[in-house]
Amino acid sequence: MKRITIFIICLLLTTASTWAQSGMTDNQVMDYVIEQNANGVSRQQIVTQLIQRGVTMDQIRRIQKKYQKQIKNGALGAEDITAGSKAVKTRMREANGEKREEQAKIDQKKASQFRIKDSKMEDYKKKQRRTYDENDKDFVEMDEAIDFMMPDSLRYFQEKEKEGKRKIFGHDVFNNKNLTFESSMNLATPQNYRLGPGDAVNVDIWGASQESVTEVISPDGTITIEDIGVIQLGGLSVSQAKARLKKVLGPRYQGSQIDLTLGQTRTITVNIMGEVKVPGTYTMSAFATVYNALYMAGGPNEIGTLRNVKVFRRGRQVTSVDVYDFLLNGKLTGDVRLQDNDVITVGPYEALVNITGKVKRPMFYEMKKTESAATLLRYALANLT
């Protein structure tokens, strides 16, 4: 009898909690957004209707996770067939740098998901009657969260300028959660990649002898192979490390082929200084580039430059980046792979010029002193790549 009573209480609590939440399934939410957008319904109306129907941020985040997982698996709608499978030995690398997004808020909301309040149904009814705009916190959060469902990936260029805040071309690119500039971890290892402490290397021997060894480079830059001893690899490029291994192991494994590949990469620390939203020291993947670092720091602040981002290595400038070259021409000029203790500096802009009227993108543009009015018109009228 006691078990039955507990079961009934749990069922009532779950029902009461679900009653005040969205009556739409995850697929229905996504279909609704896509359909309404295709029918020309404004984004503000779509967001308002989602909130009024009881769709929560937790549900939107859950849909996004499913969407990202399906993309990762290679096809939309593909089922997750890896759940519960046995662990398989793999040499695939994983991203091991910091993530900009914080999960604390999500965890807090999950912890209070099943709390029942007496006024919950009344709040739900008020939510259905209420209208929302850009001054409402719920509206702003939902508006940002549904980006992945919207087909227009250039939304940040087309939003209306908020009152009292100037819109500068390109400043929003590093606030797009779907554009992290994170490098693929499983591309073929560049032969000029410099090995360092924390890198895992795979040594494969085949032919007359068969052997495979995986070792992590020590803080001293060495690996230790059984019956061979210590081999110094730190600071060498992949091609140089291969040559050294063949020289050391060749006499022992005559008639065999010897190869070295890079396994899981180390992390590096990069200092991002100057006029960025969150300056500081960041831990990043060894494959990280300048654009990835700028994303981690939130991009330039209101007075920060996009046209002359400098990278210093051991006290010398190694490159400079003009983000406009990427936005307008699709070129990642100067976007070098970072190394440990690199310093990225973002200075203030040289000049801001506002253009209005019958142009494609009326807004502020950051201009170099050497650029003319013709260059400004080209920026405002150009088709984005």
C-alpha positions in Angstrom: 0.0 0.0 0.0 2.8 2.4 0.9 4.6 1.7 -2.5 1.3 2.5 -4.3 0.9 5.8 -2.4 4.4 6.9 -3.2 3.9 6.0 -6.9 0.7 8.1 -7.1 2.4 11.1 -5.4 5.3 10.9 -7.8 2.9 10.6 -10.8 1.0 13.7 -9.6 4.2 15.8 -9.1 5.4 14.8 -12.6 2.1 15.6 -14.2 1.8 19.0 -12.5 5.3 19.9 -13.6 4.7 18.8 -17.2 1.3 20.6 -17.3 2.9 24.0 -16.9 5.6 23.3 -19.5 5.5 23.2 -23.3 2.8 20.9 -24.9 5.1 20.8 -28.0 7.6 18.0 -28.6 11.1 18.9 -29.6 10.5 18.1 -33.3 7.3 20.2 -33.2 9.2 23.2 -31.9 11.8 23.0 -34.6 9.2 22.4 -37.4 7.2 25.3 -36.0 10.1 27.7 -36.1 11.2 26.7 -39.6 7.6 26.8 -41.0 6.8 30.2 -39.4 10.1 31.7 -40.7 9.4 30.4 -44.2 5.9 32.0 -44.1 7.4 35.4 -43.4 6.5 35.6 -39.8 8.8 38.0 -38.0 11.4 36.7 -35.6 9.9 38.7 -32.7 6.5 37.0 -33.3 8.1 33.6 -33.4 9.9 34.1 -30.2 6.8 35.5 -28.5 4.6 32.6 -29.6 7.2 30.1 -28.4 7.2 31.6 -24.9 3.5 31.9 -24.8 3.2 28.2 -25.7 5.4 27.3 -22.7 8.6 26.4 -24.6 11.4 26.8 -22.1 15.1 27.5 -22.5 15.9 24.0 -21.2 13.9 22.6 -24.1 15.6 24.8 -26.7 19.0 23.7 -25.3 18.0 20.1 -25.4 16.9 20.5 -29.1 20.2 22.2 -29.9 22.2 19.4 -28.3 20.3 16.8 -30.3 20.8 18.9 -33.5 24.6 19.2 -32.9 24.9 15.5 -32.1 23.2 14.6 -35.3 25.4 17.0 -37.3 28.5 15.4 -35.6 27.2 11.9 -36.6 27.1 12.9 -40.2 23.4 13.3 -41.1 20.4 15.1 -39.8 17.9 12.6 -38.4 20.5 10.0 -37.8 20.0 8.0 -34.6 22.7 7.8 -32.0 24.0 4.3 -32.4 27.0 4.7 -30.1 25.1 4.7 -26.8 26.0 1.6 -24.7 28.7 0.4 -27.1 31.9 -1.0 -25.8 34.9 1.3 -25.6 37.1 1.0 -28.7 40.8 1.9 -28.7 41.1 4.9 -31.0 43.8 7.4 -32.0 41.3 10.1 -32.8 42.1 13.5 -31.1 39.7 15.4 -28.9 39.4 19.2 -28.4 41.1 19.8 -25.0 41.0 23.6 -24.7 38.7 25.7 -22.6 35.1 26.3 -23.6 33.7 29.8 -23.5 30.1 28.7 -22.6 29.4 28.3 -18.9 27.1 25.4 -17.8 26.4 26.7 -14.3 23.1 28.3 -15.3 21.9 25.2 -17.1 22.7 23.0 -14.1 20.8 25.4 -11.8 17.7 25.2 -13.9 17.9 21.4 -14.1 18.1 21.3 -10.3 14.9 23.2 -9.9 13.0 21.6 -12.8 10.5 19.6 -10.6 9.8 22.2 -8.0 6.1 22.9 -7.8 4.8 26.3 -6.8 1.2 27.1 -6.0 1.2 30.0 -8.5 2.8 28.1 -11.4 -0.4 27.6 -13.4 -1.4 31.3 -12.9 2.1 32.3 -14.1 1.6 30.1 -17.1 -1.7 31.7 -18.0 -0.2 35.2 -17.6 2.7 34.1 -19.9 0.1 33.2 -22.6 -1.5 36.6 -22.4 1.7 38.6 -22.2 3.6 40.2 -25.1 7.4 40.3 -25.2 10.0 42.6 -26.7 13.8 43.2 -26.7 13.5 44.7 -23.2 12.4 41.4 -21.7 15.0 39.0 -20.4 13.1 35.9 -21.5 12.6 37.3 -25.0 16.3 38.1 -25.4 17.5 34.7 -24.2 15.0 32.8 -26.4 15.9 35.1 -29.4 19.6 34.2 -29.1 18.9 30.5 -28.4 17.0 29.8 -31.7 19.8 31.0 -34.0 20.6 27.4 -35.0 17.1 26.9 -36.3 17.2 30.0 -38.5 18.5 29.7 -42.1 20.0 33.2 -42.2 23.5 32.8 -40.9 24.3 36.5 -41.5 21.6 37.7 -39.1 24.1 39.7 -37.1 24.6 42.0 -40.2 20.9 42.5 -40.7 19.7 43.3 -37.2 18.5 46.8 -36.6 20.8 49.0 -34.6 19.7 49.2 -31.0 18.8 52.6 -29.8 21.8 54.4 -28.2 24.3 51.8 -29.4 26.2 52.1 -32.6 26.5 49.0 -34.8 30.1 48.4 -36.1 30.5 46.1 -39.0 32.1 42.8 -37.9 32.0 43.3 -34.2 29.3 40.7 -33.7 31.2 37.9 -35.5 32.9 36.7 -32.3 29.6 36.5 -30.4 28.1 33.9 -32.7 28.0 30.6 -30.7 28.0 28.7 -34.0 31.2 30.3 -35.3 33.9 29.4 -32.8 36.7 29.1 -35.4 37.8 25.9 -33.6 40.2 23.9 -35.7 39.4 20.3 -36.7 41.4 18.0 -34.4 41.6 15.1 -36.8 43.1 16.6 -39.9 46.5 15.1 -41.0 49.2 16.5 -38.7 51.1 19.3 -40.4 54.7 18.3 -40.9 55.9 21.6 -39.4 54.0 21.1 -36.1 56.4 21.4 -33.2 56.2 18.6 -30.6 56.1 19.6 -27.0 55.4 18.4 -23.4 52.0 16.8 -23.2 51.8 15.7 -26.8 51.1 12.0 -27.3 53.1 10.3 -30.1 52.4 6.9 -31.7 55.5 5.0 -32.8 54.6 2.2 -35.3 57.1 -0.4 -36.5 56.2 -3.0 -39.2 57.9 -5.3 -41.6 60.4 -7.8 -40.2 59.3 -6.7 -36.7 55.8 -5.6 -35.5 55.4 -3.2 -32.7 53.3 -0.2 -31.7 54.0 2.2 -28.8 52.2 5.3 -27.6 54.1 7.7 -25.3 53.4 11.2 -23.9 56.3 13.6 -24.2 57.5 14.5 -20.7 58.1 18.1 -19.4 61.8 17.6 -20.4 60.7 16.9 -24.0 61.5 13.2 -24.0 59.8 9.8 -24.4 61.0 6.5 -23.1 60.7 3.3 -25.2 61.3 0.0 -23.4 64.7 -1.6 -24.2 65.7 1.5 -26.2 65.9 4.3 -23.6 65.2 8.0 -23.6 64.7 9.8 -26.9 64.5 13.6 -27.1 61.6 14.8 -29.3 60.5 18.1 -27.7 61.0 21.1 -30.0 61.2 19.0 -33.1 58.8 19.2 -36.0 56.9 16.0 -36.9 59.2 15.4 -39.9 62.4 15.9 -37.7 61.0 13.6 -35.0 60.4 10.9 -37.6 64.0 11.2 -38.8 65.4 11.0 -35.3 63.3 7.9 -34.5 64.6 6.2 -37.6 68.2 7.0 -36.7 67.8 5.7 -33.1 65.6 2.7 -33.8 66.9 1.7 -37.2 69.9 -0.4 -36.1 67.6 -2.4 -33.8 64.8 -2.9 -36.3 66.6 -3.6 -39.5 64.3 -4.5 -42.4 61.4 -2.7 -40.8 59.5 0.5 -41.5 59.3 3.1 -38.7 56.8 5.9 -38.5 55.6 8.5 -36.0 52.2 10.1 -35.8 50.7 12.6 -33.4 48.1 11.4 -31.0 46.2 13.6 -28.5 47.7 17.1 -28.6 48.8 19.1 -25.6 47.2 22.4 -24.5 48.9 25.8 -24.7 48.4 29.1 -22.8 47.8 32.2 -24.8 47.6 35.8 -23.4 45.0 38.0 -25.0 45.5 41.7 -24.1 44.2 45.1 -25.0 40.7 46.2 -26.2 38.9 42.9 -26.0 35.8 42.1 -24.0 37.5 39.6 -21.7 41.3 40.0 -21.7 43.3 37.3 -19.9 45.2 34.1 -20.2 43.5 31.2 -21.9 44.2 27.5 -22.1 43.7 26.3 -25.7 44.3 23.4 -28.0 47.7 23.3 -29.7 45.8 23.6 -33.0 44.1 26.9 -32.0 44.6 29.9 -34.2 44.2 33.7 -33.8 40.5 33.7 -34.7 39.8 31.0 -32.2 41.6 33.0 -29.5 39.6 36.1 -30.4 36.4 34.2 -30.0 37.5 33.0 -26.6 38.1 36.6 -25.5 34.7 37.7 -26.8 36.1 39.7 -29.7 37.0 43.4 -29.6 35.2 45.8 -27.3 33.6 49.1 -28.4 36.9 50.7 -29.2 38.9 47.6 -30.2 40.2 47.2 -33.7 39.4 44.4 -36.2 41.9 45.7 -38.8 45.2 45.2 -37.0 45.3 42.3 -34.5 48.9 41.6 -33.6 50.5 38.3 -32.5 53.8 38.4 -30.6 56.1 35.4 -30.0 59.1 35.6 -27.8 59.0 39.4 -28.0 58.7 39.6 -31.8 55.6 40.3 -33.9 55.0 37.2 -36.1 51.8 38.3 -37.8 48.9 40.7 -38.0 45.3 39.9 -38.8 42.7 42.0 -40.6 39.3 40.5 -39.9 37.6 42.4 -42.7 39.6 40.4 -45.2 37.8 37.3 -43.8 34.4 38.9 -43.6 34.4 40.3 -47.1 36.8 38.0 -49.0 36.7 34.8 -47.1 40.5 34.9 -46.6 42.1 33.9 -43.3 45.3 35.9 -44.0 47.6 36.0 -41.0 45.5 33.4 -39.0 48.5 31.4 -37.8 48.5 28.4 -35.5 49.4 29.7 -32.0 52.2 28.5 -29.8 52.6 28.3 -26.0 52.9 31.8 -24.4 52.0 33.7 -27.5 50.6 37.2 -26.9 47.8 38.7 -28.9 47.2 42.4 -28.6 44.1 44.3 -29.8 44.7 48.1 -29.9 42.0 50.8 -30.4 40.6 51.5 -33.9 42.1 54.2 -36.1 38.8 55.7 -37.4 35.1 54.9 -37.5 33.0 56.1 -40.4 29.2 55.9 -40.5 27.4 55.4 -43.8 23.7 55.7 -44.3 21.2 55.8 -47.1 20.7 53.3 -50.0 23.4 50.9 -49.3 23.2 47.2 -48.4 24.7 47.5 -44.9 24.2 51.0 -43.4 26.3 51.1 -40.2 29.7 52.1 -38.8 32.8 50.8 -40.5 36.3 50.7 -39.1 38.6 52.3 -41.6 42.4 52.6 -42.0 43.9 56.0 -42.5 45.1 54.9 -45.9 41.6 53.9 -47.1 39.3 56.2 -49.2 35.6 56.9 -49.5 35.6 54.4 -52.5 36.8 51.7 -50.1 34.0 52.5 -47.7 31.4 52.2 -50.4 32.9 48.9 -51.5 32.5 47.6 -47.9 28.9 48.8 -47.7 27.8 47.5 -51.1 29.9 44.3 -51.4 28.2 40.9 -51.4 29.5 38.8 -48.5 31.3 35.6 -49.4 
